[in-house]
Amino acid sequence: MISVRLSDRQVAALDSVVKDGRYATRTEAVRRLLDEFTKQVEQAVLAREFRAAYATAPTEDEQAMHEFMDAAAEALLAGDGGRIARES
């Protein structure tokens, strides 16, 4: 259990949503709104983690380019005259 001091404006907003019938009580309103806020924060964290992971993962084209460049470097180092075997 926690106690929270709210401004007059915040109390009026709670009273308004209760009066409109969106919530049965102030307590229900606070709990449900906090649940929604928590859900939004969790979704934002997941989205940020997804973007960070996607930004570091190469696309198929980038992966193919890396493999081609690796093969080219190996061919040059092996003395094959720069001939590179390409897959079609």
PDB file of N, CA, C and O in Angstrom:
ATOM      1  N   MET A   1       0.847  -1.180   0.000  1.00  0.00           N
ATOM      2  CA  MET A   1       0.000   0.000   0.000  1.00  0.00           C
ATOM      3  C   MET A   1       0.885   1.234   0.000  1.00  0.00           C
ATOM      4  O   MET A   1       1.918   1.276   0.669  1.00  0.00           O
ATOM      5  N   ILE A   2       0.466   2.239  -0.761  1.00  0.00           N
ATOM      6  CA  ILE A   2       1.199   3.500  -0.791  1.00  0.00           C
ATOM      7  C   ILE A   2       0.205   4.648  -0.643  1.00  0.00           C
ATOM      8  O   ILE A   2      -0.980   4.527  -0.953  1.00  0.00           O
ATOM      9  N   SER A   3       0.731   5.743  -0.165  1.00  0.00           N
ATOM     10  CA  SER A   3      -0.062   6.974  -0.100  1.00  0.00           C
ATOM     11  C   SER A   3       0.536   7.953  -1.081  1.00  0.00           C
ATOM     12  O   SER A   3       1.755   8.088  -1.186  1.00  0.00           O
ATOM     13  N   VAL A   4      -0.333   8.630  -1.795  1.00  0.00           N
ATOM     14  CA  VAL A   4       0.124   9.578  -2.806  1.00  0.00           C
ATOM     15  C   VAL A   4      -0.659  10.876  -2.636  1.00  0.00           C
ATOM     16  O   VAL A   4      -1.883  10.866  -2.505  1.00  0.00           O
ATOM     17  N   ARG A   5       0.049  11.964  -2.641  1.00  0.00           N
ATOM     18  CA  ARG A   5      -0.607  13.260  -2.580  1.00  0.00           C
ATOM     19  C   ARG A   5      -0.846  13.735  -4.007  1.00  0.00           C
ATOM     20  O   ARG A   5       0.088  13.812  -4.806  1.00  0.00           O
ATOM     21  N   LEU A   6      -2.087  14.051  -4.323  1.00  0.00           N
ATOM     22  CA  LEU A   6      -2.458  14.512  -5.654  1.00  0.00           C
ATOM     23  C   LEU A   6      -2.843  15.982  -5.612  1.00  0.00           C
ATOM     24  O   LEU A   6      -3.313  16.496  -4.597  1.00  0.00           O
ATOM     25  N   SER A   7      -2.634  16.632  -6.729  1.00  0.00           N
ATOM     26  CA  SER A   7      -3.041  18.035  -6.837  1.00  0.00           C
ATOM     27  C   SER A   7      -4.562  18.103  -6.976  1.00  0.00           C
ATOM     28  O   SER A   7      -5.217  17.102  -7.267  1.00  0.00           O
ATOM     29  N   ASP A   8      -5.104  19.283  -6.768  1.00  0.00           N
ATOM     30  CA  ASP A   8      -6.547  19.470  -6.946  1.00  0.00           C
ATOM     31  C   ASP A   8      -6.971  19.128  -8.372  1.00  0.00           C
ATOM     32  O   ASP A   8      -8.039  18.554  -8.587  1.00  0.00           O
ATOM     33  N   ARG A   9      -6.141  19.479  -9.332  1.00  0.00           N
ATOM     34  CA  ARG A   9      -6.428  19.181 -10.733  1.00  0.00           C
ATOM     35  C   ARG A   9      -6.484  17.679 -10.957  1.00  0.00           C
ATOM     36  O   ARG A   9      -7.374  17.199 -11.659  1.00  0.00           O
ATOM     37  N   GLN A  10      -5.559  16.928 -10.382  1.00  0.00           N
ATOM     38  CA  GLN A  10      -5.538  15.479 -10.544  1.00  0.00           C
ATOM     39  C   GLN A  10      -6.759  14.824  -9.890  1.00  0.00           C
ATOM     40  O   GLN A  10      -7.343  13.894 -10.446  1.00  0.00           O
ATOM     41  N   VAL A  11      -7.138  15.314  -8.713  1.00  0.00           N
ATOM     42  CA  VAL A  11      -8.322  14.779  -8.032  1.00  0.00           C
ATOM     43  C   VAL A  11      -9.574  15.077  -8.862  1.00  0.00           C
ATOM     44  O   VAL A  11     -10.455  14.227  -8.990  1.00  0.00           O
ATOM     45  N   ALA A  12      -9.644  16.266  -9.413  1.00  0.00           N
ATOM     46  CA  ALA A  12     -10.792  16.630 -10.251  1.00  0.00           C
ATOM     47  C   ALA A  12     -10.862  15.725 -11.481  1.00  0.00           C
ATOM     48  O   ALA A  12     -11.951  15.323 -11.890  1.00  0.00           O
ATOM     49  N   ALA A  13      -9.721  15.402 -12.069  1.00  0.00           N
ATOM     50  CA  ALA A  13      -9.690  14.517 -13.232  1.00  0.00           C
ATOM     51  C   ALA A  13     -10.158  13.114 -12.844  1.00  0.00           C
ATOM     52  O   ALA A  13     -10.909  12.484 -13.588  1.00  0.00           O
ATOM     53  N   LEU A  14      -9.724  12.628 -11.698  1.00  0.00           N
ATOM     54  CA  LEU A  14     -10.195  11.323 -11.218  1.00  0.00           C
ATOM     55  C   LEU A  14     -11.698  11.338 -10.993  1.00  0.00           C
ATOM     56  O   LEU A  14     -12.417  10.441 -11.430  1.00  0.00           O
ATOM     57  N   ASP A  15     -12.157  12.373 -10.302  1.00  0.00           N
ATOM     58  CA  ASP A  15     -13.590  12.485 -10.043  1.00  0.00           C
ATOM     59  C   ASP A  15     -14.385  12.531 -11.343  1.00  0.00           C
ATOM     60  O   ASP A  15     -15.486  11.987 -11.420  1.00  0.00           O
ATOM     61  N   SER A  16     -13.836  13.172 -12.353  1.00  0.00           N
ATOM     62  CA  SER A  16     -14.518  13.291 -13.636  1.00  0.00           C
ATOM     63  C   SER A  16     -14.692  11.926 -14.308  1.00  0.00           C
ATOM     64  O   SER A  16     -15.770  11.621 -14.817  1.00  0.00           O
ATOM     65  N   VAL A  17     -13.632  11.100 -14.312  1.00  0.00           N
ATOM     66  CA  VAL A  17     -13.741   9.791 -14.963  1.00  0.00           C
ATOM     67  C   VAL A  17     -14.631   8.837 -14.170  1.00  0.00           C
ATOM     68  O   VAL A  17     -15.250   7.940 -14.741  1.00  0.00           O
ATOM     69  N   VAL A  18     -14.693   9.034 -12.852  1.00  0.00           N
ATOM     70  CA  VAL A  18     -15.600   8.223 -12.031  1.00  0.00           C
ATOM     71  C   VAL A  18     -17.038   8.668 -12.286  1.00  0.00           C
ATOM     72  O   VAL A  18     -17.930   7.834 -12.443  1.00  0.00           O
ATOM     73  N   LYS A  19     -17.261   9.974 -12.327  1.00  0.00           N
ATOM     74  CA  LYS A  19     -18.599  10.505 -12.563  1.00  0.00           C
ATOM     75  C   LYS A  19     -19.128  10.082 -13.937  1.00  0.00           C
ATOM     76  O   LYS A  19     -20.313   9.783 -14.090  1.00  0.00           O
ATOM     77  N   ASP A  20     -18.225  10.060 -14.948  1.00  0.00           N
ATOM     78  CA  ASP A  20     -18.605   9.645 -16.304  1.00  0.00           C
ATOM     79  C   ASP A  20     -18.898   8.149 -16.395  1.00  0.00           C
ATOM     80  O   ASP A  20     -19.415   7.677 -17.407  1.00  0.00           O
ATOM     81  N   GLY A  21     -18.571   7.411 -15.350  1.00  0.00           N
ATOM     82  CA  GLY A  21     -18.833   5.977 -15.334  1.00  0.00           C
ATOM     83  C   GLY A  21     -17.734   5.118 -15.916  1.00  0.00           C
ATOM     84  O   GLY A  21     -17.897   3.905 -16.047  1.00  0.00           O
ATOM     85  N   ARG A  22     -16.619   5.727 -16.265  1.00  0.00           N
ATOM     86  CA  ARG A  22     -15.513   4.936 -16.824  1.00  0.00           C
ATOM     87  C   ARG A  22     -14.897   4.015 -15.777  1.00  0.00           C
ATOM     88  O   ARG A  22     -14.403   2.935 -16.099  1.00  0.00           O
ATOM     89  N   TYR A  23     -14.932   4.452 -14.534  1.00  0.00           N
ATOM     90  CA  TYR A  23     -14.427   3.657 -13.412  1.00  0.00           C
ATOM     91  C   TYR A  23     -15.422   3.789 -12.273  1.00  0.00           C
ATOM     92  O   TYR A  23     -16.106   4.805 -12.149  1.00  0.00           O
ATOM     93  N   ALA A  24     -15.502   2.750 -11.436  1.00  0.00           N
ATOM     94  CA  ALA A  24     -16.473   2.760 -10.337  1.00  0.00           C
ATOM     95  C   ALA A  24     -16.017   3.651  -9.179  1.00  0.00           C
ATOM     96  O   ALA A  24     -16.836   4.282  -8.510  1.00  0.00           O
ATOM     97  N   THR A  25     -14.717   3.695  -8.953  1.00  0.00           N
ATOM     98  CA  THR A  25     -14.174   4.467  -7.826  1.00  0.00           C
ATOM     99  C   THR A  25     -12.865   5.129  -8.225  1.00  0.00           C
ATOM    100  O   THR A  25     -12.282   4.804  -9.259  1.00  0.00           O
ATOM    101  N   ARG A  26     -12.415   6.045  -7.408  1.00  0.00           N
ATOM    102  CA  ARG A  26     -11.101   6.664  -7.633  1.00  0.00           C
ATOM    103  C   ARG A  26     -10.012   5.596  -7.583  1.00  0.00           C
ATOM    104  O   ARG A  26      -9.092   5.587  -8.401  1.00  0.00           O
ATOM    105  N   THR A  27     -10.135   4.698  -6.606  1.00  0.00           N
ATOM    106  CA  THR A  27      -9.126   3.655  -6.445  1.00  0.00           C
ATOM    107  C   THR A  27      -9.027   2.791  -7.696  1.00  0.00           C
ATOM    108  O   THR A  27      -7.927   2.505  -8.170  1.00  0.00           O
ATOM    109  N   GLU A  28     -10.166   2.376  -8.230  1.00  0.00           N
ATOM    110  CA  GLU A  28     -10.161   1.581  -9.452  1.00  0.00           C
ATOM    111  C   GLU A  28      -9.518   2.361 -10.595  1.00  0.00           C
ATOM    112  O   GLU A  28      -8.733   1.810 -11.367  1.00  0.00           O
ATOM    113  N   ALA A  29      -9.851   3.631 -10.698  1.00  0.00           N
ATOM    114  CA  ALA A  29      -9.278   4.460 -11.757  1.00  0.00           C
ATOM    115  C   ALA A  29      -7.758   4.521 -11.634  1.00  0.00           C
ATOM    116  O   ALA A  29      -7.042   4.339 -12.620  1.00  0.00           O
ATOM    117  N   VAL A  30      -7.275   4.773 -10.438  1.00  0.00           N
ATOM    118  CA  VAL A  30      -5.827   4.866 -10.237  1.00  0.00           C
ATOM    119  C   VAL A  30      -5.157   3.538 -10.572  1.00  0.00           C
ATOM    120  O   VAL A  30      -4.137   3.515 -11.260  1.00  0.00           O
ATOM    121  N   ARG A  31      -5.717   2.442 -10.094  1.00  0.00           N
ATOM    122  CA  ARG A  31      -5.118   1.132 -10.356  1.00  0.00           C
ATOM    123  C   ARG A  31      -5.089   0.808 -11.850  1.00  0.00           C
ATOM    124  O   ARG A  31      -4.060   0.381 -12.374  1.00  0.00           O
ATOM    125  N   ARG A  32      -6.197   1.008 -12.520  1.00  0.00           N
ATOM    126  CA  ARG A  32      -6.258   0.671 -13.950  1.00  0.00           C
ATOM    127  C   ARG A  32      -5.378   1.591 -14.791  1.00  0.00           C
ATOM    128  O   ARG A  32      -4.713   1.144 -15.725  1.00  0.00           O
ATOM    129  N   LEU A  33      -5.378   2.869 -14.455  1.00  0.00           N
ATOM    130  CA  LEU A  33      -4.523   3.797 -15.194  1.00  0.00           C
ATOM    131  C   LEU A  33      -3.050   3.483 -14.959  1.00  0.00           C
ATOM    132  O   LEU A  33      -2.237   3.601 -15.875  1.00  0.00           O
ATOM    133  N   LEU A  34      -2.706   3.086 -13.746  1.00  0.00           N
ATOM    134  CA  LEU A  34      -1.324   2.689 -13.459  1.00  0.00           C
ATOM    135  C   LEU A  34      -0.970   1.407 -14.222  1.00  0.00           C
ATOM    136  O   LEU A  34       0.146   1.269 -14.723  1.00  0.00           O
ATOM    137  N   ASP A  35      -1.917   0.474 -14.308  1.00  0.00           N
ATOM    138  CA  ASP A  35      -1.691  -0.738 -15.104  1.00  0.00           C
ATOM    139  C   ASP A  35      -1.429  -0.385 -16.562  1.00  0.00           C
ATOM    140  O   ASP A  35      -0.513  -0.931 -17.177  1.00  0.00           O
ATOM    141  N   GLU A  36      -2.223   0.520 -17.119  1.00  0.00           N
ATOM    142  CA  GLU A  36      -2.029   0.945 -18.514  1.00  0.00           C
ATOM    143  C   GLU A  36      -0.668   1.623 -18.697  1.00  0.00           C
ATOM    144  O   GLU A  36       0.034   1.371 -19.676  1.00  0.00           O
ATOM    145  N   PHE A  37      -0.308   2.480 -17.752  1.00  0.00           N
ATOM    146  CA  PHE A  37       0.985   3.156 -17.824  1.00  0.00           C
ATOM    147  C   PHE A  37       2.120   2.137 -17.782  1.00  0.00           C
ATOM    148  O   PHE A  37       3.065   2.223 -18.566  1.00  0.00           O
ATOM    149  N   THR A  38       2.026   1.174 -16.868  1.00  0.00           N
ATOM    150  CA  THR A  38       3.052   0.143 -16.739  1.00  0.00           C
ATOM    151  C   THR A  38       3.169  -0.662 -18.026  1.00  0.00           C
ATOM    152  O   THR A  38       4.275  -0.969 -18.471  1.00  0.00           O
ATOM    153  N   LYS A  39       2.038  -1.002 -18.621  1.00  0.00           N
ATOM    154  CA  LYS A  39       2.026  -1.746 -19.886  1.00  0.00           C
ATOM    155  C   LYS A  39       2.714  -0.947 -20.993  1.00  0.00           C
ATOM    156  O   LYS A  39       3.493  -1.500 -21.769  1.00  0.00           O
ATOM    157  N   GLN A  40       2.425   0.349 -21.063  1.00  0.00           N
ATOM    158  CA  GLN A  40       3.050   1.203 -22.077  1.00  0.00           C
ATOM    159  C   GLN A  40       4.553   1.287 -21.884  1.00  0.00           C
ATOM    160  O   GLN A  40       5.307   1.267 -22.857  1.00  0.00           O
ATOM    161  N   VAL A  41       4.996   1.383 -20.631  1.00  0.00           N
ATOM    162  CA  VAL A  41       6.432   1.436 -20.346  1.00  0.00           C
ATOM    163  C   VAL A  41       7.096   0.131 -20.770  1.00  0.00           C
ATOM    164  O   VAL A  41       8.154   0.147 -21.398  1.00  0.00           O
ATOM    165  N   GLU A  42       6.477  -1.003 -20.429  1.00  0.00           N
ATOM    166  CA  GLU A  42       7.025  -2.303 -20.817  1.00  0.00           C
ATOM    167  C   GLU A  42       7.107  -2.437 -22.329  1.00  0.00           C
ATOM    168  O   GLU A  42       8.098  -2.949 -22.850  1.00  0.00           O
ATOM    169  N   GLN A  43       6.077  -1.984 -23.043  1.00  0.00           N
ATOM    170  CA  GLN A  43       6.084  -2.050 -24.499  1.00  0.00           C
ATOM    171  C   GLN A  43       7.167  -1.153 -25.082  1.00  0.00           C
ATOM    172  O   GLN A  43       7.806  -1.509 -26.072  1.00  0.00           O
ATOM    173  N   ALA A  44       7.374   0.004 -24.475  1.00  0.00           N
ATOM    174  CA  ALA A  44       8.421   0.916 -24.953  1.00  0.00           C
ATOM    175  C   ALA A  44       9.799   0.297 -24.756  1.00  0.00           C
ATOM    176  O   ALA A  44      10.668   0.427 -25.618  1.00  0.00           O
ATOM    177  N   VAL A  45      10.002  -0.374 -23.629  1.00  0.00           N
ATOM    178  CA  VAL A  45      11.282  -1.035 -23.360  1.00  0.00           C
ATOM    179  C   VAL A  45      11.512  -2.142 -24.391  1.00  0.00           C
ATOM    180  O   VAL A  45      12.602  -2.250 -24.953  1.00  0.00           O
ATOM    181  N   LEU A  46      10.496  -2.960 -24.637  1.00  0.00           N
ATOM    182  CA  LEU A  46      10.627  -4.028 -25.632  1.00  0.00           C
ATOM    183  C   LEU A  46      10.905  -3.471 -27.023  1.00  0.00           C
ATOM    184  O   LEU A  46      11.732  -4.013 -27.757  1.00  0.00           O
ATOM    185  N   ALA A  47      10.224  -2.400 -27.384  1.00  0.00           N
ATOM    186  CA  ALA A  47      10.442  -1.779 -28.694  1.00  0.00           C
ATOM    187  C   ALA A  47      11.870  -1.255 -28.815  1.00  0.00           C
ATOM    188  O   ALA A  47      12.511  -1.417 -29.853  1.00  0.00           O
ATOM    189  N   ARG A  48      12.365  -0.625 -27.746  1.00  0.00           N
ATOM    190  CA  ARG A  48      13.736  -0.099 -27.754  1.00  0.00           C
ATOM    191  C   ARG A  48      14.738  -1.249 -27.875  1.00  0.00           C
ATOM    192  O   ARG A  48      15.708  -1.145 -28.625  1.00  0.00           O
ATOM    193  N   GLU A  49      14.508  -2.357 -27.134  1.00  0.00           N
ATOM    194  CA  GLU A  49      15.395  -3.512 -27.212  1.00  0.00           C
ATOM    195  C   GLU A  49      15.354  -4.141 -28.605  1.00  0.00           C
ATOM    196  O   GLU A  49      16.386  -4.553 -29.134  1.00  0.00           O
ATOM    197  N   PHE A  50      14.164  -4.213 -29.193  1.00  0.00           N
ATOM    198  CA  PHE A  50      14.030  -4.768 -30.540  1.00  0.00           C
ATOM    199  C   PHE A  50      14.803  -3.923 -31.546  1.00  0.00           C
ATOM    200  O   PHE A  50      15.549  -4.445 -32.374  1.00  0.00           O
ATOM    201  N   ARG A  51      14.608  -2.590 -31.458  1.00  0.00           N
ATOM    202  CA  ARG A  51      15.316  -1.700 -32.390  1.00  0.00           C
ATOM    203  C   ARG A  51      16.824  -1.836 -32.231  1.00  0.00           C
ATOM    204  O   ARG A  51      17.551  -1.845 -33.225  1.00  0.00           O
ATOM    205  N   ALA A  52      17.301  -1.941 -30.998  1.00  0.00           N
ATOM    206  CA  ALA A  52      18.742  -2.064 -30.756  1.00  0.00           C
ATOM    207  C   ALA A  52      19.264  -3.384 -31.330  1.00  0.00           C
ATOM    208  O   ALA A  52      20.331  -3.419 -31.942  1.00  0.00           O
ATOM    209  N   ALA A  53      18.516  -4.458 -31.132  1.00  0.00           N
ATOM    210  CA  ALA A  53      18.942  -5.755 -31.656  1.00  0.00           C
ATOM    211  C   ALA A  53      18.906  -5.760 -33.178  1.00  0.00           C
ATOM    212  O   ALA A  53      19.818  -6.287 -33.815  1.00  0.00           O
ATOM    213  N   TYR A  54      17.873  -5.187 -33.763  1.00  0.00           N
ATOM    214  CA  TYR A  54      17.741  -5.162 -35.222  1.00  0.00           C
ATOM    215  C   TYR A  54      18.839  -4.305 -35.847  1.00  0.00           C
ATOM    216  O   TYR A  54      19.341  -4.618 -36.927  1.00  0.00           O
ATOM    217  N   ALA A  55      19.205  -3.229 -35.165  1.00  0.00           N
ATOM    218  CA  ALA A  55      20.228  -2.328 -35.698  1.00  0.00           C
ATOM    219  C   ALA A  55      21.587  -3.011 -35.774  1.00  0.00           C
ATOM    220  O   ALA A  55      22.412  -2.653 -36.615  1.00  0.00           O
ATOM    221  N   THR A  56      21.829  -3.987 -34.911  1.00  0.00           N
ATOM    222  CA  THR A  56      23.128  -4.650 -34.912  1.00  0.00           C
ATOM    223  C   THR A  56      23.138  -5.917 -35.761  1.00  0.00           C
ATOM    224  O   THR A  56      24.210  -6.447 -36.052  1.00  0.00           O
ATOM    225  N   ALA A  57      21.972  -6.413 -36.164  1.00  0.00           N
ATOM    226  CA  ALA A  57      21.900  -7.619 -36.987  1.00  0.00           C
ATOM    227  C   ALA A  57      21.968  -7.238 -38.460  1.00  0.00           C
ATOM    228  O   ALA A  57      21.216  -6.378 -38.918  1.00  0.00           O
ATOM    229  N   PRO A  58      22.866  -7.877 -39.201  1.00  0.00           N
ATOM    230  CA  PRO A  58      22.966  -7.532 -40.630  1.00  0.00           C
ATOM    231  C   PRO A  58      21.770  -8.060 -41.418  1.00  0.00           C
ATOM    232  O   PRO A  58      21.201  -9.100 -41.085  1.00  0.00           O
ATOM    233  N   THR A  59      21.403  -7.335 -42.454  1.00  0.00           N
ATOM    234  CA  THR A  59      20.355  -7.808 -43.362  1.00  0.00           C
ATOM    235  C   THR A  59      20.944  -8.916 -44.222  1.00  0.00           C
ATOM    236  O   THR A  59      22.151  -9.158 -44.188  1.00  0.00           O
ATOM    237  N   GLU A  60      20.099  -9.587 -44.988  1.00  0.00           N
ATOM    238  CA  GLU A  60      20.584 -10.658 -45.873  1.00  0.00           C
ATOM    239  C   GLU A  60      21.582 -10.110 -46.890  1.00  0.00           C
ATOM    240  O   GLU A  60      22.597 -10.748 -47.170  1.00  0.00           O
ATOM    241  N   ASP A  61      21.297  -8.927 -47.446  1.00  0.00           N
ATOM    242  CA  ASP A  61      22.205  -8.323 -48.422  1.00  0.00           C
ATOM    243  C   ASP A  61      23.548  -7.991 -47.783  1.00  0.00           C
ATOM    244  O   ASP A  61      24.603  -8.232 -48.369  1.00  0.00           O
ATOM    245  N   GLU A  62      23.495  -7.431 -46.568  1.00  0.00           N
ATOM    246  CA  GLU A  62      24.738  -7.109 -45.868  1.00  0.00           C
ATOM    247  C   GLU A  62      25.524  -8.376 -45.551  1.00  0.00           C
ATOM    248  O   GLU A  62      26.747  -8.405 -45.683  1.00  0.00           O
ATOM    249  N   GLN A  63      24.812  -9.424 -45.132  1.00  0.00           N
ATOM    250  CA  GLN A  63      25.474 -10.690 -44.825  1.00  0.00           C
ATOM    251  C   GLN A  63      26.138 -11.262 -46.078  1.00  0.00           C
ATOM    252  O   GLN A  63      27.269 -11.744 -46.016  1.00  0.00           O
ATOM    253  N   ALA A  64      25.439 -11.208 -47.214  1.00  0.00           N
ATOM    254  CA  ALA A  64      25.997 -11.709 -48.474  1.00  0.00           C
ATOM    255  C   ALA A  64      27.239 -10.905 -48.857  1.00  0.00           C
ATOM    256  O   ALA A  64      28.228 -11.470 -49.324  1.00  0.00           O
ATOM    257  N   MET A  65      27.187  -9.584 -48.659  1.00  0.00           N
ATOM    258  CA  MET A  65      28.337  -8.739 -48.973  1.00  0.00           C
ATOM    259  C   MET A  65      29.523  -9.085 -48.076  1.00  0.00           C
ATOM    260  O   MET A  65      30.659  -9.149 -48.545  1.00  0.00           O
ATOM    261  N   HIS A  66      29.262  -9.309 -46.789  1.00  0.00           N
ATOM    262  CA  HIS A  66      30.349  -9.688 -45.874  1.00  0.00           C
ATOM    263  C   HIS A  66      30.985 -11.013 -46.302  1.00  0.00           C
ATOM    264  O   HIS A  66      32.207 -11.160 -46.280  1.00  0.00           O
ATOM    265  N   GLU A  67      30.141 -11.977 -46.691  1.00  0.00           N
ATOM    266  CA  GLU A  67      30.659 -13.276 -47.129  1.00  0.00           C
ATOM    267  C   GLU A  67      31.484 -13.125 -48.405  1.00  0.00           C
ATOM    268  O   GLU A  67      32.529 -13.761 -48.542  1.00  0.00           O
ATOM    269  N   PHE A  68      31.026 -12.291 -49.342  1.00  0.00           N
ATOM    270  CA  PHE A  68      31.765 -12.053 -50.581  1.00  0.00           C
ATOM    271  C   PHE A  68      33.112 -11.400 -50.278  1.00  0.00           C
ATOM    272  O   PHE A  68      34.138 -11.793 -50.833  1.00  0.00           O
ATOM    273  N   MET A  69      33.102 -10.403 -49.395  1.00  0.00           N
ATOM    274  CA  MET A  69      34.345  -9.711 -49.053  1.00  0.00           C
ATOM    275  C   MET A  69      35.312 -10.646 -48.334  1.00  0.00           C
ATOM    276  O   MET A  69      36.521 -10.578 -48.555  1.00  0.00           O
ATOM    277  N   ASP A  70      34.786 -11.518 -47.474  1.00  0.00           N
ATOM    278  CA  ASP A  70      35.640 -12.498 -46.803  1.00  0.00           C
ATOM    279  C   ASP A  70      36.281 -13.434 -47.829  1.00  0.00           C
ATOM    280  O   ASP A  70      37.473 -13.731 -47.750  1.00  0.00           O
ATOM    281  N   ALA A  71      35.471 -13.899 -48.803  1.00  0.00           N
ATOM    282  CA  ALA A  71      35.985 -14.789 -49.845  1.00  0.00           C
ATOM    283  C   ALA A  71      37.038 -14.072 -50.688  1.00  0.00           C
ATOM    284  O   ALA A  71      38.052 -14.669 -51.051  1.00  0.00           O
ATOM    285  N   ALA A  72      36.804 -12.803 -51.000  1.00  0.00           N
ATOM    286  CA  ALA A  72      37.766 -12.025 -51.792  1.00  0.00           C
ATOM    287  C   ALA A  72      39.077 -11.883 -51.033  1.00  0.00           C
ATOM    288  O   ALA A  72      40.150 -12.044 -51.615  1.00  0.00           O
ATOM    289  N   ALA A  73      39.004 -11.588 -49.756  1.00  0.00           N
ATOM    290  CA  ALA A  73      40.215 -11.444 -48.953  1.00  0.00           C
ATOM    291  C   ALA A  73      40.971 -12.765 -48.895  1.00  0.00           C
ATOM    292  O   ALA A  73      42.195 -12.783 -49.023  1.00  0.00           O
ATOM    293  N   GLU A  74      40.253 -13.871 -48.703  1.00  0.00           N
ATOM    294  CA  GLU A  74      40.897 -15.189 -48.656  1.00  0.00           C
ATOM    295  C   GLU A  74      41.565 -15.512 -49.987  1.00  0.00           C
ATOM    296  O   GLU A  74      42.676 -16.043 -50.008  1.00  0.00           O
ATOM    297  N   ALA A  75      40.894 -15.194 -51.111  1.00  0.00           N
ATOM    298  CA  ALA A  75      41.453 -15.471 -52.437  1.00  0.00           C
ATOM    299  C   ALA A  75      42.730 -14.669 -52.663  1.00  0.00           C
ATOM    300  O   ALA A  75      43.708 -15.188 -53.201  1.00  0.00           O
ATOM    301  N   LEU A  76      42.718 -13.414 -52.255  1.00  0.00           N
ATOM    302  CA  LEU A  76      43.909 -12.580 -52.424  1.00  0.00           C
ATOM    303  C   LEU A  76      45.050 -13.084 -51.553  1.00  0.00           C
ATOM    304  O   LEU A  76      46.199 -13.128 -51.993  1.00  0.00           O
ATOM    305  N   LEU A  77      44.738 -13.459 -50.334  1.00  0.00           N
ATOM    306  CA  LEU A  77      45.772 -13.945 -49.426  1.00  0.00           C
ATOM    307  C   LEU A  77      46.295 -15.317 -49.853  1.00  0.00           C
ATOM    308  O   LEU A  77      47.447 -15.654 -49.579  1.00  0.00           O
ATOM    309  N   ALA A  78      45.457 -16.106 -50.519  1.00  0.00           N
ATOM    310  CA  ALA A  78      45.868 -17.441 -50.968  1.00  0.00           C
ATOM    311  C   ALA A  78      46.664 -17.387 -52.265  1.00  0.00           C
ATOM    312  O   ALA A  78      47.187 -18.409 -52.709  1.00  0.00           O
ATOM    313  N   GLY A  79      46.762 -16.221 -52.874  1.00  0.00           N
ATOM    314  CA  GLY A  79      47.527 -16.078 -54.109  1.00  0.00           C
ATOM    315  C   GLY A  79      46.787 -16.582 -55.338  1.00  0.00           C
ATOM    316  O   GLY A  79      47.422 -17.010 -56.302  1.00  0.00           O
ATOM    317  N   ASP A  80      45.472 -16.541 -55.327  1.00  0.00           N
ATOM    318  CA  ASP A  80      44.685 -17.006 -56.466  1.00  0.00           C
ATOM    319  C   ASP A  80      44.521 -15.924 -57.530  1.00  0.00           C
ATOM    320  O   ASP A  80      43.676 -16.039 -58.418  1.00  0.00           O
ATOM    321  N   GLY A  81      45.309 -14.908 -57.436  1.00  0.00           N
ATOM    322  CA  GLY A  81      45.243 -13.849 -58.439  1.00  0.00           C
ATOM    323  C   GLY A  81      43.969 -13.032 -58.356  1.00  0.00           C
ATOM    324  O   GLY A  81      43.586 -12.370 -59.321  1.00  0.00           O
ATOM    325  N   GLY A  82      43.324 -13.074 -57.227  1.00  0.00           N
ATOM    326  CA  GLY A  82      42.126 -12.286 -57.043  1.00  0.00           C
ATOM    327  C   GLY A  82      40.880 -12.933 -57.583  1.00  0.00           C
ATOM    328  O   GLY A  82      39.814 -12.318 -57.580  1.00  0.00           O
ATOM    329  N   ARG A  83      40.992 -14.198 -58.062  1.00  0.00           N
ATOM    330  CA  ARG A  83      39.798 -14.883 -58.562  1.00  0.00           C
ATOM    331  C   ARG A  83      38.951 -15.320 -57.378  1.00  0.00           C
ATOM    332  O   ARG A  83      39.439 -15.933 -56.429  1.00  0.00           O
ATOM    333  N   ILE A  84      37.674 -14.990 -57.462  1.00  0.00           N
ATOM    334  CA  ILE A  84      36.764 -15.290 -56.369  1.00  0.00           C
ATOM    335  C   ILE A  84      35.643 -16.163 -56.902  1.00  0.00           C
ATOM    336  O   ILE A  84      35.006 -15.830 -57.902  1.00  0.00           O
ATOM    337  N   ALA A  85      35.410 -17.261 -56.242  1.00  0.00           N
ATOM    338  CA  ALA A  85      34.284 -18.127 -56.621  1.00  0.00           C
ATOM    339  C   ALA A  85      33.022 -17.510 -56.068  1.00  0.00           C
ATOM    340  O   ALA A  85      32.897 -17.279 -54.866  1.00  0.00           O
ATOM    341  N   ARG A  86      32.070 -17.240 -56.983  1.00  0.00           N
ATOM    342  CA  ARG A  86      30.794 -16.661 -56.568  1.00  0.00           C
ATOM    343  C   ARG A  86      29.715 -17.700 -56.728  1.00  0.00           C
ATOM    344  O   ARG A  86      29.676 -18.446 -57.706  1.00  0.00           O
ATOM    345  N   GLU A  87      28.832 -17.733 -55.732  1.00  0.00           N
ATOM    346  CA  GLU A  87      27.667 -18.601 -55.827  1.00  0.00           C
ATOM    347  C   GLU A  87      26.558 -17.837 -56.497  1.00  0.00           C
ATOM    348  O   GLU A  87      26.416 -16.632 -56.290  1.00  0.00           O
ATOM    349  N   SER A  88      25.759 -18.530 -57.310  1.00  0.00           N
ATOM    350  CA  SER A  88      24.631 -17.881 -57.969  1.00  0.00           C
ATOM    351  C   SER A  88      23.357 -18.209 -57.276  1.00  0.00           C
ATOM    352  O   SER A  88      22.293 -17.750 -57.691  1.00  0.00           O
TER     353      SER A  88
END
